[in-house]
Amino acid sequence: MTRVRYFAGAAEATGTESEHLDVSTLADLRLMILERHGSAFERVLGRCSLLLNGTLTEDPGTALSEGDTVDVLPPFAGG
């Protein structure tokens, strides 16, 4: 299973900080989390960056393996 961690507004929109999902690609992951968390989360997800094991990934065909971690990071400002 892939561990998905949600941060800031993504955690707020899903109501959880993490979950484990059985998916094989990044595209499958996106579909599953949208099915689980609905249209309100879809607006958030569209602005988020996805990190696979700490590395930014955008290719929906990226394969996910047992034990991977995907971080869902909304845009944020710092100072």
Biotite code that builds the C-alpha atoms (Angstrom):
import biotite.structure as struc

atoms = struc.array([
    struc.Atom([0.000, 0.000, 0.000], chain_id="A", res_id=1, res_name="MET", atom_name="CA", element="C"),
    struc.Atom([0.998, 3.580, -0.583], chain_id="A", res_id=2, res_name="THR", atom_name="CA", element="C"),
    struc.Atom([0.952, 5.997, 2.338], chain_id="A", res_id=3, res_name="ARG", atom_name="CA", element="C"),
    struc.Atom([-0.616, 9.354, 1.431], chain_id="A", res_id=4, res_name="VAL", atom_name="CA", element="C"),
    struc.Atom([0.088, 12.294, 3.722], chain_id="A", res_id=5, res_name="ARG", atom_name="CA", element="C"),
    struc.Atom([-1.991, 15.476, 3.501], chain_id="A", res_id=6, res_name="TYR", atom_name="CA", element="C"),
    struc.Atom([-0.684, 18.834, 4.670], chain_id="A", res_id=7, res_name="PHE", atom_name="CA", element="C"),
    struc.Atom([-2.301, 22.181, 5.550], chain_id="A", res_id=8, res_name="ALA", atom_name="CA", element="C"),
    struc.Atom([-5.418, 22.837, 3.420], chain_id="A", res_id=9, res_name="GLY", atom_name="CA", element="C"),
    struc.Atom([-5.292, 19.337, 1.925], chain_id="A", res_id=10, res_name="ALA", atom_name="CA", element="C"),
    struc.Atom([-5.527, 17.787, 5.401], chain_id="A", res_id=11, res_name="ALA", atom_name="CA", element="C"),
    struc.Atom([-8.356, 20.141, 6.259], chain_id="A", res_id=12, res_name="GLU", atom_name="CA", element="C"),
    struc.Atom([-10.258, 19.290, 3.071], chain_id="A", res_id=13, res_name="ALA", atom_name="CA", element="C"),
    struc.Atom([-9.899, 15.521, 3.561], chain_id="A", res_id=14, res_name="THR", atom_name="CA", element="C"),
    struc.Atom([-10.399, 15.529, 7.306], chain_id="A", res_id=15, res_name="GLY", atom_name="CA", element="C"),
    struc.Atom([-7.290, 13.389, 7.807], chain_id="A", res_id=16, res_name="THR", atom_name="CA", element="C"),
    struc.Atom([-3.525, 13.783, 7.860], chain_id="A", res_id=17, res_name="GLU", atom_name="CA", element="C"),
    struc.Atom([-2.793, 10.423, 6.223], chain_id="A", res_id=18, res_name="SER", atom_name="CA", element="C"),
    struc.Atom([-4.223, 7.225, 4.826], chain_id="A", res_id=19, res_name="GLU", atom_name="CA", element="C"),
    struc.Atom([-3.001, 4.068, 3.104], chain_id="A", res_id=20, res_name="HIS", atom_name="CA", element="C"),
    struc.Atom([-4.280, 3.268, -0.390], chain_id="A", res_id=21, res_name="LEU", atom_name="CA", element="C"),
    struc.Atom([-3.813, 0.278, -2.669], chain_id="A", res_id=22, res_name="ASP", atom_name="CA", element="C"),
    struc.Atom([-3.022, 1.904, -6.029], chain_id="A", res_id=23, res_name="VAL", atom_name="CA", element="C"),
    struc.Atom([-0.493, 1.227, -8.798], chain_id="A", res_id=24, res_name="SER", atom_name="CA", element="C"),
    struc.Atom([0.041, 4.626, -10.457], chain_id="A", res_id=25, res_name="THR", atom_name="CA", element="C"),
    struc.Atom([-0.133, 8.296, -9.596], chain_id="A", res_id=26, res_name="LEU", atom_name="CA", element="C"),
    struc.Atom([-3.215, 8.609, -11.840], chain_id="A", res_id=27, res_name="ALA", atom_name="CA", element="C"),
    struc.Atom([-4.942, 5.823, -9.874], chain_id="A", res_id=28, res_name="ASP", atom_name="CA", element="C"),
    struc.Atom([-4.043, 7.585, -6.640], chain_id="A", res_id=29, res_name="LEU", atom_name="CA", element="C"),
    struc.Atom([-5.555, 10.862, -7.805], chain_id="A", res_id=30, res_name="ARG", atom_name="CA", element="C"),
    struc.Atom([-8.773, 9.125, -8.864], chain_id="A", res_id=31, res_name="LEU", atom_name="CA", element="C"),
    struc.Atom([-9.086, 7.219, -5.598], chain_id="A", res_id=32, res_name="MET", atom_name="CA", element="C"),
    struc.Atom([-8.551, 10.227, -3.356], chain_id="A", res_id=33, res_name="ILE", atom_name="CA", element="C"),
    struc.Atom([-11.060, 12.245, -5.386], chain_id="A", res_id=34, res_name="LEU", atom_name="CA", element="C"),
    struc.Atom([-13.606, 9.431, -5.055], chain_id="A", res_id=35, res_name="GLU", atom_name="CA", element="C"),
    struc.Atom([-12.996, 9.264, -1.298], chain_id="A", res_id=36, res_name="ARG", atom_name="CA", element="C"),
    struc.Atom([-12.977, 12.979, -0.560], chain_id="A", res_id=37, res_name="HIS", atom_name="CA", element="C"),
    struc.Atom([-15.297, 14.503, -3.145], chain_id="A", res_id=38, res_name="GLY", atom_name="CA", element="C"),
    struc.Atom([-15.570, 17.644, -5.198], chain_id="A", res_id=39, res_name="SER", atom_name="CA", element="C"),
    struc.Atom([-14.502, 20.014, -2.415], chain_id="A", res_id=40, res_name="ALA", atom_name="CA", element="C"),
    struc.Atom([-11.147, 18.257, -2.320], chain_id="A", res_id=41, res_name="PHE", atom_name="CA", element="C"),
    struc.Atom([-10.895, 18.342, -6.132], chain_id="A", res_id=42, res_name="GLU", atom_name="CA", element="C"),
    struc.Atom([-10.468, 22.129, -6.003], chain_id="A", res_id=43, res_name="ARG", atom_name="CA", element="C"),
    struc.Atom([-7.657, 21.759, -3.464], chain_id="A", res_id=44, res_name="VAL", atom_name="CA", element="C"),
    struc.Atom([-5.927, 18.885, -5.261], chain_id="A", res_id=45, res_name="LEU", atom_name="CA", element="C"),
    struc.Atom([-5.744, 20.868, -8.502], chain_id="A", res_id=46, res_name="GLY", atom_name="CA", element="C"),
    struc.Atom([-3.395, 23.331, -6.810], chain_id="A", res_id=47, res_name="ARG", atom_name="CA", element="C"),
    struc.Atom([-1.293, 20.806, -4.905], chain_id="A", res_id=48, res_name="CYS", atom_name="CA", element="C"),
    struc.Atom([2.164, 19.458, -5.572], chain_id="A", res_id=49, res_name="SER", atom_name="CA", element="C"),
    struc.Atom([2.715, 15.732, -5.160], chain_id="A", res_id=50, res_name="LEU", atom_name="CA", element="C"),
    struc.Atom([5.971, 14.417, -3.765], chain_id="A", res_id=51, res_name="LEU", atom_name="CA", element="C"),
    struc.Atom([6.774, 10.734, -4.226], chain_id="A", res_id=52, res_name="LEU", atom_name="CA", element="C"),
    struc.Atom([9.245, 9.674, -1.550], chain_id="A", res_id=53, res_name="ASN", atom_name="CA", element="C"),
    struc.Atom([10.334, 13.308, -1.250], chain_id="A", res_id=54, res_name="GLY", atom_name="CA", element="C"),
    struc.Atom([10.668, 14.037, -4.988], chain_id="A", res_id=55, res_name="THR", atom_name="CA", element="C"),
    struc.Atom([8.246, 16.203, -6.964], chain_id="A", res_id=56, res_name="LEU", atom_name="CA", element="C"),
    struc.Atom([6.366, 14.117, -9.518], chain_id="A", res_id=57, res_name="THR", atom_name="CA", element="C"),
    struc.Atom([3.823, 15.191, -12.111], chain_id="A", res_id=58, res_name="GLU", atom_name="CA", element="C"),
    struc.Atom([3.667, 12.239, -14.521], chain_id="A", res_id=59, res_name="ASP", atom_name="CA", element="C"),
    struc.Atom([0.325, 10.475, -13.977], chain_id="A", res_id=60, res_name="PRO", atom_name="CA", element="C"),
    struc.Atom([1.861, 7.224, -15.251], chain_id="A", res_id=61, res_name="GLY", atom_name="CA", element="C"),
    struc.Atom([4.410, 7.124, -12.431], chain_id="A", res_id=62, res_name="THR", atom_name="CA", element="C"),
    struc.Atom([4.328, 3.662, -10.862], chain_id="A", res_id=63, res_name="ALA", atom_name="CA", element="C"),
    struc.Atom([3.746, 3.387, -7.126], chain_id="A", res_id=64, res_name="LEU", atom_name="CA", element="C"),
    struc.Atom([5.203, 0.521, -5.110], chain_id="A", res_id=65, res_name="SER", atom_name="CA", element="C"),
    struc.Atom([4.507, -1.046, -1.755], chain_id="A", res_id=66, res_name="GLU", atom_name="CA", element="C"),
    struc.Atom([5.841, 1.246, 0.963], chain_id="A", res_id=67, res_name="GLY", atom_name="CA", element="C"),
    struc.Atom([5.934, 4.449, -1.128], chain_id="A", res_id=68, res_name="ASP", atom_name="CA", element="C"),
    struc.Atom([4.880, 7.726, 0.452], chain_id="A", res_id=69, res_name="THR", atom_name="CA", element="C"),
    struc.Atom([3.076, 10.462, -1.479], chain_id="A", res_id=70, res_name="VAL", atom_name="CA", element="C"),
    struc.Atom([2.858, 13.887, 0.136], chain_id="A", res_id=71, res_name="ASP", atom_name="CA", element="C"),
    struc.Atom([0.024, 16.176, -0.988], chain_id="A", res_id=72, res_name="VAL", atom_name="CA", element="C"),
    struc.Atom([1.240, 19.744, -0.493], chain_id="A", res_id=73, res_name="LEU", atom_name="CA", element="C"),
    struc.Atom([-0.939, 22.770, -1.202], chain_id="A", res_id=74, res_name="PRO", atom_name="CA", element="C"),
    struc.Atom([0.797, 26.025, -2.116], chain_id="A", res_id=75, res_name="PRO", atom_name="CA", element="C"),
    struc.Atom([1.984, 27.950, 0.894], chain_id="A", res_id=76, res_name="PHE", atom_name="CA", element="C"),
    struc.Atom([3.909, 31.115, 1.635], chain_id="A", res_id=77, res_name="ALA", atom_name="CA", element="C"),
    struc.Atom([6.643, 31.460, 4.154], chain_id="A", res_id=78, res_name="GLY", atom_name="CA", element="C"),
    struc.Atom([8.784, 34.125, 5.548], chain_id="A", res_id=79, res_name="GLY", atom_name="CA", element="C"),
])
